Amino acid sequence: MKSGQKWKNGGADDARHHFDGKITLICHQNDGLIEAEVALMKKEYLTPGYTTSQEIKNVREQLKLTQREFADFVGVSKPTVERWESGKEQVRGPIVLLIEILRRNPELEQAFTLPQRKTPLRLKYYYRDMLCSIIDVNDMTRQVILYNYTDNLLFRAFGKNEHPSYEDYEAFLESRCFPRSRDKMKLMLKEYDLPFYDPFLIIEKTGGRMEEDEFHLEIER
């Protein structure tokens, strides 16, 4: 820049050029204005433009998954995986990024694998469609096993408590129901066809949904 020149953003022109990946700068000189276009930095990613049938098969076999298991893992049907692996054309779409991530970080498959249930009862605690916690329960032995899948304590079933007792579990169930002291409780129980107030039975009917938040529970026996 020459002595006496001063650059600044070009106001309305700046916004117009921004969408083209450029920005207009205006140079003030003694005898007028000079405009110049400067290219903005553009983000680039490692994501390939496509993947191949062989690469998909290589990644699946590296993870030691069957076609059915791999289909469940990536959220598609088994015929889709079969088509990917048998096709001769380049494969494009969201699977390209996922294959690249798994090729570089195969350990992620284990991080997304849920533990086998070893108790008679399993509760899955969700925020919207995101699984936040799994609670495995044995009512006979009063055993509670907790698995958390988020670092956000507000989204965990028991917050910072990673080793809840059976009493903590009972209190959690009741927190996902209307209170015992609620007006017209008998009418609500009648609406749910329940003979008495039982938090677990209520959650079976309501999914543990509350008006004030977006959490819910799924029960597996």
C-alpha positions as CSV (number, residue, x, y, z in Angstrom):
1,M,0.0,0.0,0.0
2,K,1.4,3.4,-0.9
3,S,1.9,6.1,1.7
4,G,-1.2,8.1,2.2
5,Q,-3.5,5.3,1.4
6,K,-6.0,3.9,3.9
7,W,-8.1,0.7,3.4
8,K,-11.5,0.0,4.9
9,N,-14.4,-2.3,4.3
10,G,-16.6,-1.3,1.4
11,G,-19.9,-1.1,3.2
12,A,-22.8,-2.5,1.1
13,D,-20.4,-3.7,-1.6
14,D,-18.6,-5.7,1.0
15,A,-21.8,-7.8,1.7
16,R,-22.4,-8.3,-2.0
17,H,-19.0,-9.6,-2.7
18,H,-18.9,-11.8,0.5
19,F,-21.3,-14.3,-1.1
20,D,-18.9,-14.7,-4.0
21,G,-16.0,-15.5,-1.7
22,K,-14.5,-12.0,-2.1
23,I,-14.5,-8.8,-0.1
24,T,-14.3,-5.3,-1.5
25,L,-11.8,-2.9,0.1
26,I,-11.8,0.9,-0.7
27,C,-8.6,2.8,-0.7
28,H,-8.9,6.5,0.1
29,Q,-6.4,8.7,-1.7
30,N,-6.2,12.4,-2.1
31,D,-7.6,12.3,-5.6
32,G,-10.4,9.8,-5.1
33,L,-11.2,6.2,-4.3
34,I,-9.7,3.0,-5.5
35,E,-11.5,-0.3,-5.1
36,A,-9.8,-3.7,-4.9
37,E,-11.2,-7.2,-4.5
38,V,-9.5,-9.6,-2.0
39,A,-10.2,-13.3,-2.0
40,L,-11.5,-14.6,1.3
41,M,-10.1,-17.7,3.0
42,K,-12.1,-20.8,2.0
43,K,-12.3,-23.8,4.3
44,E,-11.1,-27.1,2.9
45,Y,-11.8,-30.6,4.3
46,L,-10.3,-34.1,4.2
47,T,-13.5,-35.5,2.9
48,P,-13.0,-37.3,-0.4
49,G,-15.4,-36.7,-3.2
50,Y,-16.4,-40.3,-3.3
51,T,-15.7,-43.8,-2.0
52,T,-15.6,-47.2,-3.6
53,S,-17.2,-50.6,-3.1
54,Q,-13.8,-52.0,-2.1
55,E,-13.2,-49.3,0.4
56,I,-16.6,-49.8,2.1
57,K,-15.9,-53.5,2.3
58,N,-12.4,-53.0,3.6
59,V,-13.7,-50.7,6.4
60,R,-16.6,-53.1,7.3
61,E,-14.2,-56.1,7.5
62,Q,-11.7,-54.0,9.5
63,L,-14.5,-53.4,12.1
64,K,-15.3,-57.1,12.0
65,L,-19.0,-56.5,11.2
66,T,-21.4,-58.5,9.1
67,Q,-23.3,-56.7,6.4
68,R,-26.3,-56.7,8.6
69,E,-24.4,-55.2,11.6
70,F,-22.8,-52.6,9.4
71,A,-26.2,-51.6,8.0
72,D,-27.6,-51.2,11.5
73,F,-24.5,-49.2,12.5
74,V,-24.7,-46.7,9.7
75,G,-28.5,-46.5,9.6
76,V,-29.3,-48.1,6.2
77,S,-30.8,-51.4,5.0
78,K,-28.7,-54.6,4.4
79,P,-29.6,-54.5,0.7
80,T,-28.1,-51.0,0.5
81,V,-24.8,-52.3,1.9
82,E,-24.9,-55.2,-0.5
83,R,-25.4,-52.7,-3.4
84,W,-22.5,-50.5,-2.2
85,E,-20.1,-53.5,-2.0
86,S,-21.1,-55.1,-5.3
87,G,-21.4,-52.0,-7.4
88,K,-18.6,-50.8,-9.8
89,E,-19.6,-47.1,-9.8
90,Q,-18.2,-44.5,-7.3
91,V,-20.3,-44.2,-4.2
92,R,-21.3,-40.7,-3.1
93,G,-23.3,-39.1,-0.4
94,P,-23.1,-39.0,3.4
95,I,-21.5,-42.5,3.6
96,V,-18.3,-41.0,2.1
97,L,-17.6,-38.9,5.1
98,L,-18.5,-41.8,7.5
99,I,-16.2,-44.2,5.7
100,E,-13.4,-41.7,5.9
101,I,-13.9,-41.1,9.6
102,L,-14.1,-44.9,10.3
103,R,-11.0,-45.6,8.2
104,R,-9.0,-43.1,10.3
105,N,-10.7,-43.8,13.6
106,P,-12.0,-47.5,13.7
107,E,-12.3,-47.3,17.5
108,L,-15.4,-45.2,17.1
109,E,-17.5,-48.2,16.3
110,Q,-16.9,-49.6,19.8
111,A,-17.8,-46.2,21.2
112,F,-21.2,-46.4,19.5
113,T,-21.8,-50.0,20.5
114,L,-24.3,-50.4,23.4
115,P,-23.4,-52.8,26.2
116,Q,-25.2,-56.1,26.4
117,R,-28.0,-56.1,29.0
118,K,-27.3,-58.3,32.0
119,T,-30.3,-57.3,34.1
120,P,-34.0,-58.0,33.6
121,L,-34.8,-54.3,32.9
122,R,-33.2,-51.6,30.8
123,L,-34.3,-47.9,30.6
124,K,-33.0,-45.7,27.8
125,Y,-33.1,-42.0,28.7
126,Y,-33.3,-39.6,25.6
127,Y,-33.2,-35.9,25.0
128,R,-35.3,-35.6,21.8
129,D,-33.7,-38.4,19.7
130,M,-30.3,-38.4,21.4
131,L,-29.6,-41.3,23.8
132,C,-28.1,-39.8,26.9
133,S,-28.1,-42.6,29.5
134,I,-28.8,-46.3,29.9
135,I,-30.1,-47.6,33.2
136,D,-29.9,-51.3,33.8
137,V,-31.9,-52.5,36.8
138,N,-32.5,-55.7,38.8
139,D,-35.4,-55.0,41.1
140,M,-34.9,-58.3,43.0
141,T,-31.3,-57.5,44.0
142,R,-31.8,-53.7,43.9
143,Q,-28.9,-53.4,41.5
144,V,-28.5,-50.3,39.2
145,I,-25.9,-50.0,36.5
146,L,-25.6,-46.7,34.7
147,Y,-24.0,-45.9,31.3
148,N,-23.8,-42.3,30.2
149,Y,-23.4,-41.2,26.6
150,T,-23.0,-37.4,27.0
151,D,-20.6,-35.2,28.9
152,N,-23.4,-32.7,29.5
153,L,-24.5,-33.2,33.1
154,L,-27.9,-31.6,32.4
155,F,-28.6,-34.3,29.9
156,R,-27.6,-37.3,32.1
157,A,-30.3,-39.2,34.0
158,F,-28.5,-38.7,37.3
159,G,-26.4,-35.7,36.6
160,K,-22.9,-36.0,38.1
161,N,-23.9,-39.1,40.1
162,E,-22.3,-42.0,38.2
163,H,-23.1,-44.7,40.7
164,P,-26.7,-44.3,41.6
165,S,-28.3,-46.4,44.4
166,Y,-31.6,-48.1,44.0
167,E,-33.1,-45.3,46.1
168,D,-31.7,-42.8,43.6
169,Y,-33.3,-44.8,40.8
170,E,-36.7,-44.7,42.5
171,A,-36.4,-41.0,43.0
172,F,-35.5,-40.5,39.3
173,L,-38.6,-42.5,38.2
174,E,-40.8,-40.3,40.4
175,S,-39.2,-37.2,39.0
176,R,-40.4,-38.2,35.5
177,C,-44.1,-38.5,36.7
178,F,-46.7,-36.1,37.9
179,P,-46.3,-35.6,41.7
180,R,-48.1,-37.8,44.2
181,S,-49.7,-34.6,45.7
182,R,-51.1,-33.4,42.4
183,D,-54.8,-32.3,42.4
184,K,-57.2,-34.8,40.9
185,M,-54.5,-37.5,41.0
186,K,-57.2,-40.2,41.2
187,L,-58.7,-39.0,38.0
188,M,-55.3,-39.1,36.3
189,L,-54.7,-42.6,37.5
190,K,-58.1,-43.6,36.2
191,E,-57.2,-42.0,32.8
192,Y,-54.1,-44.2,32.6
193,D,-56.1,-47.2,33.9
194,L,-53.9,-47.6,36.9
195,P,-55.2,-48.8,40.3
196,F,-52.6,-46.9,42.4
197,Y,-49.7,-44.4,42.1
198,D,-46.6,-46.3,40.8
199,P,-43.9,-44.2,39.0
200,F,-42.8,-47.2,36.9
201,L,-46.3,-48.0,35.7
202,I,-47.0,-44.4,34.9
203,I,-43.8,-44.1,32.8
204,E,-44.9,-47.2,30.9
205,K,-47.9,-45.2,29.9
206,T,-46.4,-41.8,29.4
207,G,-42.8,-42.6,28.4
208,G,-41.7,-40.3,31.2
209,R,-42.5,-37.2,29.1
210,M,-43.0,-33.9,30.9
211,E,-44.5,-30.7,29.6
212,E,-41.5,-28.6,30.7
213,D,-38.7,-30.5,28.9
214,E,-38.0,-32.7,25.9
215,F,-36.7,-35.9,27.6
216,H,-38.3,-39.3,27.5
217,L,-37.7,-42.9,28.5
218,E,-37.9,-46.2,26.6
219,I,-38.3,-49.4,28.6
220,E,-36.9,-52.8,27.6
221,R,-37.7,-56.0,29.4
